Amino acid sequence: MDVIGIASGKGGVGKTTTSVNLAVGLAMRGHKVMLFDADMGLSNAQLALGCTTAFNFGHVLSGEKTLAEIIVTTRQGIRLVPGASGVQKLASLSPLEASGIVQAFSSIEEDIDFLIVDSAAGISSSVLTFMQASQRRLIVLRDEPSSIADAYGTIKVLINECKLDEIYVVPNMVDSQAAGRLLYKRINDVCKKFLGQPVQYLHSITNDEHMLAAARNYQSVLEFAPGGNAARDFRKLAETVDSLNVTATPSGGLQFFFERMIAQKAV
């Protein structure tokens, strides 16, 4: 199993869109995928997948439901763990509460190939906990000054304070793959110079007018416009992620599905 945490320095750069379409892309490749909407304050992954849920993580934290009881299967075959929207308490989880959420996943006995963790924007304590508990971290950014600065700030915290590696950059809404690679090179050069550690590159997502239309129709762009540029790029992103070796020794301490990973490693 591979656990992929997806973050961004700021909101509005396409983090949830990336999470959803990566999950759909991996599912289309035949994998069993679970998507955890870990943005507890502004949960919207379920909207992007076109499904409604009766319960969410707020019911788990209140003790009304177990984690297994709130999971739903979307029409794309993805197992969705819904977050909660508009609940202030859930938007400001303590590190202990966030760690409790991570540990709760060990009670899930389902066979899963990929867990995608769609975190909130920024570097709150819960976001850092979820990123530490993942095996890989994808940082989504746009080619604009505030997005680049905030993405670098997030990477800096992950490297300097959390001591993490396996950090990947996903340029979004760029004019071309060449522009995306140039954006990656710029931020990677800064990371190597000032943080002493490079970040890695997967694939860029190019501008596509179908993205907004897909969101308005409560679909992933892979479903809405499979022949479009963005769908092509998300298929390539899923293919690239699929080709990565599963991390042998997860970094970051507490891990999602920790007991299962220990058992797999012992085999």
C-alpha atoms as one frame of an Amber mdcrd trajectory, in Angstrom:
protein
   0.000   0.000   0.000   1.140   3.539  -0.733  -0.084   6.520   1.318   0.119
   9.855  -0.495  -0.484  13.123   1.322  -1.438  16.078  -0.881  -0.934  19.624
   0.398  -0.580  23.199  -0.814   0.787  26.332   0.726  -2.429  28.235   0.015
  -5.985  27.573  -1.060  -7.307  27.896  -4.580  -4.427  26.201  -6.378  -6.276
  22.978  -7.234  -5.215  20.686  -4.390  -8.551  18.887  -4.031  -8.974  18.711
  -7.809  -5.561  17.052  -7.982  -6.418  14.657  -5.152  -9.723  13.644  -6.726
  -8.407  13.193 -10.256  -5.332  11.301  -9.063  -7.623   8.974  -7.107  -9.871
   8.498 -10.146  -6.844   7.987 -12.405  -5.408   5.297 -10.145  -8.812   3.603
  -9.900  -9.040   3.615 -13.709  -5.720   1.781 -13.732  -7.343  -1.017 -11.745
  -6.199  -0.085  -8.265  -8.216  -0.134  -5.067  -8.151   3.475  -3.937  -9.299
   5.192  -0.760  -9.551   9.000  -0.599  -9.506  10.655   2.815 -10.914  14.178
   2.708  -8.742  15.508   5.496  -9.768  19.148   5.060 -11.935  19.048   8.157
 -13.091  22.636   7.911 -13.962  22.953   4.210 -14.564  19.414   3.018 -15.493
  19.249  -0.684 -14.014  16.093  -2.197 -17.433  14.464  -2.133 -18.811  17.270
  -4.308 -16.048  16.798  -6.849 -16.848  13.080  -6.962 -20.569  13.708  -7.315
 -21.682  11.879  -4.205 -23.479  12.737  -0.989 -22.754  11.255   2.403 -25.047
  10.900   5.384 -22.180  10.906   7.855 -18.680  12.365   8.051 -15.640  12.470
  10.283 -17.437  14.744  12.709 -19.639  11.767  13.635 -16.531   9.653  14.240
 -14.924  12.218  16.530 -18.182  12.603  18.469 -18.369   8.853  18.975 -21.625
   8.476  17.015 -20.063   6.385  14.244 -16.974   4.280  13.647 -14.607   5.117
  10.829 -15.747   2.080   8.857 -19.377   3.191   9.151 -18.868   6.550   7.415
 -16.928   5.275   4.386 -18.875   5.293   1.120 -18.140   3.973  -2.365 -18.349
   6.590  -5.111 -19.569   5.845  -8.627 -15.915   5.771  -9.706 -15.272   2.877
  -7.314 -13.290   4.994  -4.858 -13.724   4.408  -1.150 -14.301   7.913   0.236
 -13.691   8.921   3.837 -15.698  12.173   4.026 -14.508  15.116   6.063 -16.826
  17.684   7.597 -17.541  21.134   6.219 -18.161  24.298   8.184 -17.299  22.849
  11.591 -14.854  25.172  13.338 -13.703  22.610  15.908 -12.687  20.202  13.168
 -10.824  22.938  11.317  -8.463  23.404  14.268  -7.576  19.912  15.436  -4.787
  19.546  17.972  -1.797  17.329  17.138  -3.175  14.715  19.562  -6.583  14.727
  17.867  -4.995  14.494  14.423  -2.828  11.594  15.607  -5.964   9.870  16.869
  -7.451  10.162  13.380  -4.332   8.600  11.862  -4.476   5.720  14.337  -8.175
   5.148  13.590  -7.270   4.008  10.081  -5.599   0.901  11.490  -9.080  -0.422
  12.307  -9.932  -0.590   8.592  -9.405  -4.081   7.247 -10.103  -3.346   3.593
  -7.603  -4.281   0.906  -6.278  -0.948  -0.407  -3.530  -0.156  -2.911  -3.467
   3.634  -2.455  -4.670   5.968   0.276  -4.850   9.566  -0.958  -4.955  12.124
   1.867  -6.374  15.471   0.738  -5.243  17.826   3.497  -6.286  21.398   4.200
  -4.297  24.290   2.758  -1.543  25.791   4.891   0.641  24.320   7.611  -1.658
  23.783  10.575  -0.679  21.139  13.129  -3.196  18.680  11.672  -1.840  19.145
   8.139   1.693  18.467   9.369   0.528  15.387  11.277  -1.187  13.990   8.178
   1.854  14.734   6.015   4.149  13.032   8.518   1.851  10.016   8.561   2.041
   9.649   4.773   4.767   7.924   2.816   4.917  10.533   0.056   3.965  14.224
  -0.021   2.704  16.009  -3.118   2.789  19.812  -3.047   0.428  21.434  -5.561
   1.249  24.956  -6.694   0.538  27.476  -9.426   2.964  29.747 -11.242   2.129
  32.873  -9.270   4.221  34.595  -6.570   1.966  33.903  -3.568   1.508  30.246
  -4.479   5.227  29.720  -5.024   6.122  31.471  -1.759   3.565  29.493   0.248
   4.550  26.201  -1.388   8.183  26.865  -0.506   7.152  27.734   3.056   5.298
  24.421   3.342   8.249  22.481   1.960  10.590  24.278   4.344   8.530  23.211
   7.365   8.260  19.620   6.102  12.034  19.403   5.650  13.411  21.491   8.519
  10.875  20.840  11.271   9.332  17.500  10.307  12.526  16.011   8.823  10.646
  14.521   5.875  11.705  13.368   2.442   9.729  11.949  -0.498   8.403  15.443
  -1.331   7.114  15.938  -4.872   6.019  19.084  -6.693   2.948  19.088  -8.965
   2.668  22.346 -10.963  -0.991  23.009 -11.752  -2.729  25.181 -14.350   0.465
  25.842 -16.292   0.628  26.792 -19.972   2.622  23.736 -21.009   4.644  20.812
 -19.674   7.777  22.848 -20.386   6.424  25.692 -18.230   5.628  23.219 -15.471
   9.123  21.776 -15.528  10.594  25.282 -15.414   8.457  26.101 -12.373   9.641
  22.908 -10.705  13.270  23.753 -11.488  12.908  27.209  -9.960  11.523  25.942
  -6.671  13.881  22.965  -6.595  16.901  25.234  -7.036  15.753  27.304  -4.053
  15.177  24.179  -1.943  18.630  22.814  -2.721  20.298  26.158  -2.012  18.530
  27.134   1.214  17.219  23.836   2.605  19.996  21.542   1.471  17.523  19.023
   0.077  15.964  18.707  -3.373  12.313  18.040  -4.091  11.149  15.719  -6.846
   8.988  16.114  -9.924   6.100  13.975 -11.149   4.075  15.695 -13.884   2.384
  19.026 -14.550  -1.296  19.745 -15.153  -1.858  22.185 -18.008  -4.609  24.772
 -18.254  -7.893  23.353 -19.467 -11.267  25.092 -19.634 -12.905  21.729 -18.930
 -11.695  21.838 -15.309 -14.221  24.441 -14.205 -17.004  22.839 -16.220 -16.247
  19.455 -14.636 -16.453  20.958 -11.149 -19.780  22.594 -11.965 -21.077  19.204
 -13.078 -19.786  17.435  -9.950 -17.412  15.242 -11.923 -13.727  14.617 -12.160
 -12.252  15.993 -15.370 -11.238  12.434 -16.259 -14.945  11.610 -16.524 -16.215
  14.904 -17.871 -13.665  15.499 -20.636 -11.505  12.375 -21.032 -10.046  13.712
 -24.285  -8.972  17.056 -22.843  -5.510  18.259 -21.879  -6.093  18.045 -18.138
  -7.457  14.496 -18.355  -4.397  13.499 -20.368  -2.140  15.045 -17.741  -3.943
  13.406 -14.819  -3.690  10.020 -16.526   0.040  10.595 -16.893   0.297  11.728
 -13.259  -1.483   8.549 -12.131   0.785   6.464 -14.341   3.879   8.137 -12.892
   2.695   7.673  -9.296   1.859   4.057 -10.088   5.408   3.487 -11.334   7.042
   4.693  -8.105   8.372   2.053  -5.773   6.428   1.690  -2.548   8.478   3.296
   0.212  10.226   0.515   2.095  10.716   2.433   5.321   8.111   5.167   5.878
   9.491   8.338   7.424   7.718  10.651   9.803   6.923   8.370  12.759   3.221
   7.562  13.168   1.786   6.188   9.913  -1.628   5.571   8.416  -2.309   1.799
   8.598   0.807   1.458  10.766   0.047  -2.052  12.022  -0.613  -3.315   8.497
   2.651  -1.847   7.212   4.588  -3.486  10.037   2.937  -6.807   9.263   3.712
  -6.466   5.540   7.319  -5.604   6.285   7.653  -8.669   8.523   6.468 -11.021
   5.753
